[in-house]
Amino acid sequence: MDGQELQKIAGDYAAGFPGTGLERRSGPDWHLYKVRGKVFMLMTDMPGRPVVILKADPDDAAALREQYADITPGYHMNKRHWITLQGGGTVDGKLVKELVVDSYRLVVGGLPTSEQPVDPRTWTPARP
């Protein structure tokens, strides 16, 4: 999968999550996906490569970086808590969706209970 396809899958999937909003920033072009004002996914183009940046549990992030050549530390983010996905042969659409859900749940779990649009421990997207 190439980087543009990666961004399309991630963006289309996340757009329907409860409480999610999209903020666009220019110079460089960034798409920020937020839940209740907190970022859970970013998309931008690194030189020549469209990427998706997601929040991840630090232990999971380290394991993912070791297992997949196309997952690296978070670009312009905390390297322990964020990962960058880029197009290539090691990341498929199913993994992208799983990681988007994980990132969303982590951020929702950090919100005050009264602001959580879903229960992060039990919520799953309605569509595959």
Buried (B, 14 or more C-beta within 10 A) or exposed (E): BEBEEBBBBBBEBBEEBBBBEEEEEEEEEBBBBBBBEBBBBBBBBBEEBBBBBBBBBEEEBBEBBEEBEBBBBBBEBEBBBBBBBBBBEBBEBEBBBEBBBBBBBBBBEBBEEEEBBBEBEEBEBEEE
